[in-house]
Structures are given as C-alpha cells and as structure tokens.
Amino acid sequence: MMRALFSAISGMKNHMSFMDVVGNNIANVNTIGYKSSRVTFQDILGQTLKGASSPQNGRGGTNPAQIGLGMNLGGIDTIMTQGSIQSTGKLTDFAIQGDGFFVVSDGQRNFFTRDGAFDIGVDGGLVNPVTGLRVMGWTADTTGVVDTQTPLTAIEIPFGTQVSAQSSTEMRFAGNLDASMAVGQAVNTTVTAYDSLGVAHSVKVTFTKMAPNYWAVRDSATHASFTPAPTGDFAAAGASVTGSPNTLRPGTWNVTMTAGTLSATFTPATFTPPATWAAGTPEPAITGSISANGTNTTLIPGVTIKAGATVAAGTMAIEVAQGGTSPTPVEFSTNGQWAGTNSLPTMTIDVSATGASTPQNVTLDLTSLTQFAGQSQVNLTNNDGFPAGALVSFAVGSSGEVSGIYSNGSNRVIGQLALANFVNAGGLMRAGQNLWNPSANSGDPIIGQPNSNGRGTVNTGTLEGSNVDLAQQFTNVIVAQRGFQSSSRVITASDQMLQDLVSIIR
C-alpha cells in the first residue's frame, strides 16, 4: 500500500515537471530562434517479490515478480530542428538556414545564439540591441581580404568612412565586331578610366578592320589623336594636306607640295601601305619633317613644320605611325571567337596634368569579344578603377561576407560573419536571452565561415521562428494533466484503503 503512495507521489511530482516544460515551450512559441524541450521519464527499479527460474525437472521456467516504486524524470532534451524562416525586410535581420549559431560577445566571453535580430550601434558595430552583445567575425584588410585563421573580432559597419581612389589597371570588354565590315572600317567606343587621384579620363577606343579575322585596336589616350594642321600653315608655302585624320590601318596621308620655300624629309621617303595587313605585321614608324615659312608647328607626332629649303612639286603617300607605336592586332578564329594568339593591348593614359601617379598603364581585356556577322557593339563590362567614395550601405551574402557599398559605386568586402557548430548541439546549456553556452557534453565550438563544413547559410532580411509545435504541446498538456490526475486518484484510493485497514485492525 505504501508503495502505491510513493509511486503516485512520484507520478504527480514528475508530471508537474512535465507540465513545466510544456508550459515553457508554449510560452516561447513566438521567441526568435527558440528550440523546444522534450521530457522523457524512467521507471524506478521495482521491489522483487520473486525471482525468475529456469526450466527444470519437467517444469517450465517462471518469470520474476516485481512491484515498481514509481518513476523518475529521465531527462529534458533540446530539439534542435529548424524553425520556420520569416521575412522581415530589415537589412540587419539574419536567419541561419541549416546548422550553426551566431557568435556574440560581451567583450570578455563568447555566447552562441540562433537569434539574428541585430542592429547597427551608435559606434557602427553590429550588435544585438536587446543585450548589447556584439556580433563576431573577421575584419577584412584594406584590399578586402579576410583571414579566417585570425582571432574573432567584432563586426563593424563604419558608415561614412572613405575609400581611396583606385586607378584603372584593367578594362574588360564584351560585345561583337561585325565580321561583314569592309577592311578599313572602324568601330568606336568611349570609356572612362580613373587615375590614382580619382580623376576621370575619357578614352576613345577604336577597332579597325585590317583583314578577315584581324582587327587593330587603338585609343585616344595612348596614341594621341591628331588633326591635319590648318590650311594656313601650308598655304604660305603653297601646300595642302588631305586624308582622314582618324584613319588608322591601313591609312594614307597625302602631302601635296608645290615649288617654293617648303621642304619635306621622311624616313622612309615613300611608303604606301598594302590593301591588307597580316596579323602581327609591325607598322613602320614614319618620321620626318615638313619645313615651311620659318614656322615650327607640330603636325603629327614626329612631323614638324619648320624653316627649310626649296623642294620640287610632287605628292608623297605615307602612313604615319602615331607616336611611332604600332596598333595591337586582335585575332579571331574562324568560329568568331577570340583566338588568343596575341597579347592583350595596353594603353597608357596621360595623367601629367592631374598630378596622378604616372605612367598609368591599362590592360584591355578583349577575350570576351566575338566576331560574327551582325551589328557591332562593344561595351565596357568591368573597370577596376574608381574615384574616392564613402560607405553608404552594406550587404551580407549567404556565405556571411559583409560587403560595403560606397558612394562611388564600388563594392568591397569589409568583414566576414562567423558561425559556430558543435559536435553535440543538444548538449548546449541555455543561458537565457536566447543565448547558449557550451557544456562538457556539447564539445567546444567549431568556428568558421557560413556554408562550410556543415554550417548553414545566412539569409538576410529574415528571422528564424520558434520550432514549437503548438498542436503537439497542447496534446502534451492533456497527457500531463491526465497523468497528474491519475496519480492523485491513486493517492486518494490508497489513503482510503489505509483508513479502512486501520479501522479493521482496531
């Protein structure tokens, strides 16, 4: 009889604990990142009235006879399943899709949480606005490189900080050059390059058809554009200059001279370009001077008007190498793709007027260009240069990289969020305020980048809801209540039986 009382009391006591757990789960149904708990029970070793026996002497064996002494609370487990992802639209709200915990710190020790309701503090730090704990990760260096092997630091979003100007060193182009264009026709595109001070330089890049599958590329920055000298410079000596100043290769300058005080000296004396040029054929550098009327005027690079002697009338046909530099051939295969047999062209921008670092060489990446029949269109797809700018916004990628967005349109990695995994996440200890601490059975935190080594991804503008199943919890309420009530009825019945027994004895 007394055993029944003790068993019933243990049932009432432990079903009250069951109800405590269920009540806490229900209370946290709307808690961000909350993980529900589950109660398990164990029976208490019973009193053995008769032991078991084995078969013998023609009789079968007998089972033991035991009376249980009630139940104990076996354990309270944490269910670490994924909660539902809820969109908030707030830039600083993060949810982890998969395993892992955010690492937050009070400056002395680290805590772990699934609650990603963060905000930007007055000092620019990414923090939990309720606890003030700082979100931890790694800070990128000035080039945007993150070293995840270094100790964790607080993530900061330094709004307003300046990023220095960066000179353009590479420009990447994409598009098409019309294969049906005639030899000598050109396609022009204008791009903007930046020097080390952030000064913008407008550069015209010209592609000229030289032969089937071969184009020449030049730019107004490297090969200074030139225009024929005004007619008056020659008129005094009775000379004139004809020809297109933008004709590149092949191209002809016709210098027509009449008798008078005019002299012309060229090396070679006469040069007429062929109709087509083979790829890689060097362009001869034409040098010389035209002398007239005692006037010194630069006509084209390497050609100057100055005082001279009398020459006979005649016409010289020459192709002038601008600055003595040959254009870079661009070769395409027969299927219209970049052939890659020549090195990428490099242009040099004249930045002497701005005081920027010089020389400034810019590589033109043309490997994405094609040559098919159709409209020519060449676009700049990437320019690694930019002017100075200030940080105005940021974005966090699924792998936790924090990118700063600057007023000059550039993006740069400024930090990296860290996530922690545990060998046994169910062994973590609750620390309140949606925080967890490691325990002896959870293992030490395994910290690294999101989306690596089993760690989940980061979703921006979302929060993880509680994983509490209300339907299951209300069922547990009924089960706990029935267990408690049943145990109390056992106590009532046992008490009545004891009273009856006492009355009989008396």
Secondary structure, 3 states (H helix, E strand, C coil): CHHHHHHHHHHHHHHHHHHHHHHHHHHCCCCCCCCCEEEEEEECCCEEEECCECCECCECCECCEEECCCEEEEEEEECCCCCCEEECCCCCEEEEECCCEEEEECCCCEEEECCCECEECCCCEEECCCCCCEEEEEECCCCCCCCCCCCCEECECCCCCEECCECCCEEEEEEECCCCCCCCCEEEEEEEEECCCCCEEEEEEEEEEEECCEEEEEECCCCCCCCCCCHHHHHCCCCEEECCCCCCCCCCEEEEECCECEEEEEECCCCCCCCCCCCCCCCCCCEEEEEECCCCEEEECCEEEECCCCECCEEEEECCCHHHCCCEEEEECCCCEECCCCCCCEEEECCCCCCCCCCEEEEEEEEEEECCCCCCEEEEEEECCECCEEEEEEEECCCCEEEEEECCCCEEEEEEECEEECCCHHHCEEEECCEEECCCCCCCCEEECCCCCCCCEEEECEEECCCCCHHHHHHHHHHHHHHHHHHHHHHHHHHHHHHHHHHHHC
